[in-house]
Amino acid sequence: MTKIAIVYYSTYGHVAKLANAAKKGIEFVGGVAATIYQVQETLPEEVLTKMHAPPKGDHPIATIDTLKEADGILFGFPCRSGSMPAQVKAFFDSCGGLWASGALVGKTAGLFFSTGTQGGGQETTAFTAVTFLAHQGMTYVPLGYRGKELLNMDEMHGGSPWGAAHWPRVTALVNRRRWNWLWQLRRLKAGELSMLKLIS
């Protein structure tokens, strides 16, 4: 059984929803199991309360063993000023022992993310994670332009050749017209399926 770890961080739940969609996409493939993990929160509870952040989901907390035991890994997180959030950076920074031992060399990885605005940094957020993947010797599998929807300029939508993504605010606006969550699911499925082909 091929084991995929979906490791995400989410402040407001948008990335958690994408993680659940990714799990569904992965499990369409026979012989593959996906488990969702969340990155440890570093903000104090009183700060999260002031930010009106909802309670965290019940997914287990990711550890370095989570990464070691997986055959492939999907990382998901929101954008913070064009970069990954501090919580994800702290988790990546805790993986020095994995780098020293080469434990992640050759493992396949993909990305998904959420940004608050059209120019909010979907691509630059991916860039900040690719450096971690490269230093760990992982094989990064981007989506590329597999989905025709990425080339659709008739309306705003998330996603890029770097990974599946969405804009929460734009999603709410476009919902009134014609938003279709299946676009995101298709992108996630395409990314996971291509990643799984490399693993198997």
C-alpha positions, 0 to 999 in steps of 0.5 A: 500500500502506497502511503501519502501524507497530506501535511497542512496548516490552516488558520481559517479552515480554507486549506483544511478543506483543500486537504480533505479534497486532496485526500478524496482525489488520492483515494480514487487510486487503488492501492493508495492510502492518504492520511491528513496531518496538521502542522502545530499551531505556534500562535497563542490561543488569545491571539487566535481568538482576536483573529476570529480563527475557528477551532483547529480540526481533529487531524493529528499533528505532523512530526518528522516521523510523519514525513519519514514514514510516507511514500509521498507528501502533499504540503498545503498552507495559506500565503503570508505576504507572498510566503509560507506562514511561520508555522510551516517554516518552523516545522520545516526548520525542525527537519534538519535531522531528516536532511542530515540522514537523507531520509526524504531523498527521492520522496515525491512531494506536491503543494497546494495553497490559499491566498486572500487576493488575486496578486496574493502570492500563489506562485511566490508561496510555492517558491518558498516551499520548493527550497525546502524540497530541493534541500531535502532531495525530494522530487517536486511534482507541480501541476503544470497546465494539465487542467484546461481551467488554468488557461480560462481567462473568462473568470477568476479562479485559483490554481497555478502550474505550481499547485492547486489553490484558491482565493477564499474572498474571490470564491465567495464573490464568484459563487454568485455567478458560477463558481465550481468547486470541481475545478479545484478537485480536478486540479488536486486529482490531477496533481495527486495522480501524477505524483502517484505515478512517479511513486508506483 
